[in-house]
Each structure stands twice: as C-alpha cells, then as structure tokens.
Amino acid sequence: MLVVDRLSKRFGGLKAVQSCSLTVEVGTITGLIGPNGAGKTTLFNLLTGFLKPDSGRVSLDDRDVTGLPPHRVFRTGICRTFQIPKELKGMTVVENLMLVPPKQLGETIWNPFVRPRRVRRQEMEIRDKALGVLEFLELAEVAEQQASQLSGGQKKLLELGRTLMTNPRIVLLDEPGAGVNRTLLKRLAESIRTLQKDLGLTFLLIEHDMDFVMRLCAPIIVMSEGSVLMVGDPDVVQRDPRVLDAYLGGQYVATDD
C-alpha cells in the first residue's frame, strides 16, 4: 500500500532521514522502532506533508503523494495521530469527532439558510457516526464532556477516534502508548487489532514500549540514523544483536506468553 523510496531530509548539517526506503503492506500493523533521533517522527512528518523531502518518493496505492500539503495528503486516505494529543480543548469529545469529516454542507455560508434540512440531516448522520466511534472506543460516557477534561490515555483514544471519522486507507500512530496506563493501553491495542481484522485498516506506528510493539506489530521496521536497519517479525527483531545492542540495550527479554 505505502511505498517509501530513498526519502531524505536534511536540517542544516543534520541528516534526519537519509535514503530511507520501506514498504507497508495492506492490512498489516507495522511497527517502527529505533532510538531517539533515529528519524521516525521526521519520517512521519514527511509522509503526511508537514515537511517536504529533499529527495525521494512516497506513493500510496501507486499514486505519487510526495510533498503534498497535509490537507491533500489527508484526502488521499493517509491519517495520523501525534505524540502529544491535539484535541480541541474548547469543544466536547463528540464535537471533536464531528468536526473531522471534510466537505460538510454546513461549512458554507449559504447552505444553512437555503438548505437547512439537508444540513441538519447530514449533521445528525455525522453525530451518529461519531457516537458509534466513541461507543467502539468505550468513550461514550464522556461524549459530552470537554475534551480538555479527558485523561492522557483517553486523549490518545480520541486521537484514534478522529482518524476513524475519515474512512482512512492507512493510519499513522505516533507513540500511541506514551503516557498511557496499562489498562487503557490494552484497550488501545484491542481497538487497533479489531480495526485491522474487521475493517481491514492498515497501521504504521511508532512506539518505544517494546512489549506493546512486540505483541501488536508484524512486521517491525527498525530505523537507525535516518535509514532502515532491518525489517522482520517480532521474534527475529528482538533477537537480532544489532537491535538488542543499539536500541534495546540487551534489556528486553522475549516472553512466550
């Protein structure tokens, strides 16, 4: 589905991403790991249009999306979340979701006056979808709360919920487990698995929680100094000496459960 071909980005003398090539297959939950400074988030920013690459190519379903601005990348079906949740604090949880779908009739100046019934009908359809997403994420009980009142873990679930309002082709998750307690982290993992299995969604996620990655993702891509070091299944990655030494410090021990 997603093909990255020799992508590079330099900031002055810093080569943040250099000749990086990788693929993400349809229907997978692909993990992206590596130490701080490996270029993971910069790569996400390049894929989603927040940064323009110096060279290289990004394609989605054989369509060249290299260097498109974020709003156009969004329309291709590539959606992302952020390390730090970016909820709209002055709106309710359900309103945060309702704002996402593009080309809403009520966004024009004249439609609320000349087509009020159509605007209202579409708004109710979007609200019903948003409530369904919140029900799926077990956030229905906080639908009318201000988004700013959510816990850190709930905000991460809200971030995932906003991507689901767009019928995405691929979802890029930037450290979804950061700052999330183990209970909510388990719920998040279950939600991702369900979306992959039942809806066929594809995920690419950055995560530093090795246990979370090893249990959830296959394959796993390991980045080092802006490039891909290796790609493999969890059991291969966690036993590779380069990964153990460079990223995990030999501290991660595989378990059979």
Summary of the structure (lengths in Angstrom):
residues: 257
radius of gyration: 19.3
end to end distance: 31.0
largest distance: 66.4
contacts: 804
relative contact order: 0.18
helix: 40%
strand: 24%
